[in-house]
Structures are given as structure tokens and as C-alpha cells.
Amino acid sequence: MIQRTHPVSALAAAAVLLFLAGGALAQDCPTEPTVQNFVGGGSTACPCFNTDEEAGAVFPVPVEHFPIEILAIGVGWGSLFGGNPVQVEQAIHIYNGKLPNPGDPIFRLTGPSMTDGVINEFNIDAAGHVLVQQAPVAATLQFQLSNANNIYAPTLVHDGNGCTSGMNLIKAIPGGWMDACSAGITGDWVFHLVYRQVNCLSDVDDGIRTITTVPDRPQLNDCYPNPFNPQTLISFDMPAEGAARLEVFALNGRKVATLVDGTVGAGRHEQAWYGRDDSGQVVPSGVYFYRFQTGDFSESKQMVLLK
């Protein structure tokens, strides 16, 4: 039976230090219940993967919860006989897509350390804000070491309780993306997702969140991540309640989007931008500026959208 543990890879641990050094923002949105497809614990190991292949799950997040911020990914890892040492695999990928092709990853956590016989949970939030604007959302593990046909090797596990079509992914080499159920897997992969809604505190505009610590002066902060694809978080500080305006401009000075325009309270505020203009159209990759104005204060910073 698979148990739970909560390791963080070396990369994520380093990211924690960097994140805290830069001043981590308090999070006010509550964490939603964990979502998963599997039932019970992992009972069936699948030593059937070669180097660079991937397998994972599409998560049943309610459509009305989007946009969401991903906090953690859990991955069930085990072997037939148990007792294997910790093994470092290539990466955990997060996708904003599903079968027949989820597209390119929107986030990659390299070098996850996998412990035999547990659900290894990785703190994605520690490595930076990962926002997903709309359903679906999926996560996979990419293998560093081949375990194909090795009954002693640790590998991904499933629950053995029947495979849910369309919710279990495999990226085979060769062959590409396929439904794990059609490939003969008899259960749902043991993956889970921990997340929070972004709009739970939408007191100004779609997606804005307020941090309760009151600063002593207005300030526009660096967006994160930067460069970004497909989303970034912009934060600004308000020493007192007042009118605030946050806009995005193209390099030629043309206004692209108005993210905030109204009265906001004192504190630090976060606003997501998803690389879309005011009409909802996706804008081209390139350099953009975001400008924050409140009273006599105005400040602009640069960001880079990658495609």
C-alpha cells in the first residue's frame, strides 16, 4: 500500500530560499480539497517505461474553480518487492491540456527525488507561482532511468481499480501521447493535485488578491515569473485605500490591457496577467511594460512574454 510523504527536490529547495529572500507574499485564498482520479492507495507497479517517456493524470478540477494556482503535485511511486533506495527522475511536468495532445508544459520541476512505497508530494508553489487560467490541467512524471521489464525496479503505480478513459496519460517513445487505458493499464495513476482558486478575493477585478500587511508607501513590484509563458503575477503596494490603475503596454506605447481600475484597499495586491488584451485575444510574444498609478505616484516595469 502506498503511503504519503512530502519531499522537495534540490531545485525546489533552492527555489524556496530564493523565494523567501525576495519576500514571499502571504496567501489568502484557501487551499481546495485534493483532487485525484485514483481510489485508495497504489497497488500495482508498472515497470514498463523507458528513459524520457512520461506518464501522468488529467485532474478533475471543477471548471468553475479556474483560474487556479497549483501548490503541490503528488506522485505514487513503488515496486513489487519494495525497499529500493531513493531515485532521482528527470522531471515533473504540468500541462494546460489533455489527450490527444496536451501541448507543451507550462511548468517543469527537474530532478524529483522518488521514495519507494509512498506518494511523493512536491511543493510546486515553492518553485514559483504556477497559474492555470482554464481547464484542463494535467501532470506527468518524465523518467530518467528505464524500468521496462525489470520487476525489481521502482516505477509509477496505479490503483488497479479500473482505468478512467481520457484521464490517464502516457507519452511513449516512439508513439507519442496515448490513453493509458488503451495501452492496457488497468487502473488510474496515483497522482494528486493541491491547488487554490485565484479569484476567491476578487474585490477589484478578475484575479486580484489582497495581502493584509500594510506598506508605508506605494510601490510596483517585479512580476514573477519573468520571462513568462503563459502567465505572470504582478503585485503592487497601497499604503492606504485609494484609486489604483494597473495597465499593460506594448513596446510602441500602445495600451494592451487594463488589469486594475478602481478603488482598492491598503495592502499588497496581486494580479495575474495571462498574455491577453482587453478583448481576450492572445497577444504576440515580446517585450511589454506594466504601469501602476495611484494618486501622484506612477511606476513602470518591463516583462517578457515567451511563446
N, C-alpha and C positions, 0 to 999 in steps of 0.2 A: 504494500500500500504506500502510495506517495504521500509524504508529509510536506510541510511548508517551512521554508527558511527565507532569509532576506539578504543575500549577498549583494554587494555592489562591486562592479569591475574596477580595475585600476584607473581606467579612463574616467569612469563616473566619479570615483573618489577624488580625483584631481579636480574634476569639474565642481564638486561640492565646495572645495577650498576657494576656487576662483569665484564662484557664485556668492559665497559669503563675504569674501574680501570686497566684492563690488557692491555689497549692500543688498542682500536678498529682500524681496518685498513680501510682507505678510500676506497670506492668502485668506480671503474672507468667504469664498464660496465653499460650501460643504462638499466633502467627498461623497460621491454616489456609491450605492452598493456595487460590489464587484460583479462584473459581467463575465459569463463564460458559457460555453456550449456543453462541456463535459459534465457527467454526473458522478458523484462520489470521488474516489481517488483514481489515479492512473494504475491500471492493472496489466497492461500489455505493452511491452517494449517492442520497438520496430527497428531492428538493426538492418536497415535497408537503404542507407544513404551514403552517397559518395561525396568527396570534397567539393565544396562550393554549391551543392544542392541546398534547397530550402524547403521548410515545411512550417505550417502555422495555421492560424484561425482567423476567420472573419467574425467580429464580435457583434452580438445582438444589442447594440446600444439603441435605445428609443430615438426615433428620428427627431422628436420634439426637444431632445436634450442638446442638440447641436446648436452652435459650435461648442466644442469641448476642449479641455486641456487634459492631456494624458499625464498621469502621475507615476504609474508603475505598470510593468508587464510581468506576469508570472509564467514560467515555463516548466512543465513537468519533465523530469529527466531521470532515467533509471535503467536498470539492466536486469537480466533474468536471474542472476545469482547475487547481485549487489556487491558492495564493498570496494568499488573502483575508486581510485583517487580523483580529486577534483580535476576537471578537464576544461581547458580554455577553448571555446569555439570561436568562429570567425566574427559573427555579428548578430545582433537582433535588429530587424528592420521593421519600421512602421510604414504602412501604406494607406493612402486615402483612395482605396479601390477594392475590387473584388474580382472573381472569375468572370470572364475568361482570361483577363489580364489586369492585375491591379495597378499597372503602370510603374513609375519609378518611386523608390522610397522617399518619404518626406522626412525621415529621421533614421539615423544609423547609430547604434551603440556597439562599438567594437570591443572584442575580447571579453565576452561574458564568461565568467567562471561558473561551471556547471557542477553541482554536487549530486552524486548518485543517490537516488531514492527520495528526493524531495521536489517540491515545487519551488524553484529558484525565482525569487521576486527581485526585479531590478528597478531601482528608483530612477525613472526617466526624468522626473521633474528636476532632480539634482544636476542633470546634464544640460539644462536649459528648457525654456518653455516650449512645449510641443502642442500646437493648436491644430485642431481639425475642424474645418468650417462646416462640413456636411457629411452625411453618411455616404458610403460605408467606411469603416476603419478596420484594418487588419494588421496582424503582426506575425512575423516568421523568425525562425532561427536558421541562420546560414552555417553550414557545417565547415569546420576547419579540418577535421580528421574523418576519414572514411570509416564507417562501421558496417558496411554492407556484408551480410552473410557471416558476421562474427557474433555468435550467440553470447559471448562473454562481454562484449563492448557495451558501454552506456550509450543511450540514444534517447530520442523523444519517445514519449509514451502516450497511449490513448486509453479511453475508459472501457473499451470492449463492449459498450452497450448499444451499438448501432451507430452508423456514421450518418450525420446530417448533411444531405446534399447541398453543395454550394458554400458550406461554412468551414470546410477543411481544405487547405491548400497544399500543393506540392509543386516545387519548381525542379524538374528533373533535367539532368544533363546527360544525353541530349533529350529533347522532347518538350522542354519549356513548361509553362504552367498547366496544371491539370487538377481536376477534382480528386481529392484523396479517396473518396468513396469509390469512384470509378476505377481507381488504381488498386482496389482490393483491401483498403484499410477498413477495419470492422468496428471502429469507434471514433469518437471525437477527440482530437488532440487536446492534451491537458495544457491549455493556455488560458490565462485570465487577464482582465484589464481593470485597472483602477483609474478613475478619472473624476473630474468635476466639470460642471457646466460653467461656461464663460459668462453667460448673460444673467446669472442669478441676482446680480446687483445692478441691473441696467437702469440706473437712476438718471442718466443723461442721454445716452444714445446706445444703440445696439452694441453690446460687447464691453461697455465701460465698467470698471471695478474700482471701488474706493478703498484706500488703505487708511486706517484711522489715525496714524501718527501725524500730528500737525507740524509742518515745516515752518521755519521762521521767515522764508522769502519764497517768491515764485521761482520755479526752475523747470527747464525742459531737460529730461534725461536722455541718455543714449538708448536707442531702441535695441531690442535683443530678440532673435539673433540679427546680425548684420555683417555680411550679406545674408539674405534670407530667401527661402522658397518653401512653401507658398505664403507664409505668414510671418509677421513680426509683432512684437508688443512695444508700444510707445507709452511712456509714463511721464507725467508732469506733476509738479507740486503746487498746491494752493495754500497760502498761509491763512486765508480766510475765505468765507463764501463769497462768490462773485462770478461775473461773466467770464467765460473761457471759450476760446476758439482754437481748434486743432485742425490744420489743413495739410494736404499733401500737394506738392507742386512738381511738375516736370522740370527738367534741366533748363528748358527755354522759358520758364516762368509761368507756364500755363497751369492753372489750377486743375488738379485731377480729382480730388475728393475732399469733402468736409467730414471729418470724423467726429468732432465735438463742436457744438454751437449752442450755448445756453448757460444757465446758471448751475454751478457745481459747488459742492461744499468744501470745507477745509480738509486738507489731507493730500495724500498721494493718490493719483488716479492712473489706471492702466487702460489703454485702448488698443485693441487688435486691429491691424490692417492686413487685408488678405490680397493685396495687389489688384484691387478693382477700383474703377472710377465710380462716380456718383450714380451712374446708370446701371451699375452692376457688371459692367464689362471688364474682362481681364485686361490689364494694361501690359505693354511690352516690357521686356527686361531692360534694365538700365539704371541710371542714377536718378534718384528722386530726393526732394527736400521736404521735410515736415516742419511746420511753423506753429508755435504755440504763442497765443496772445491772451493777456489778461490785464485790464487797466492800461497803464503806460508801459507795461513790460511786454517785450516781444523777443523771441529767440528762435533760430532755425538750426537744424542739423541735417546731415546728409545720410542717406541709406541707399543700399544697392539691392535691387530685385534681380534674382537669377532665375533663369528658365532652363 
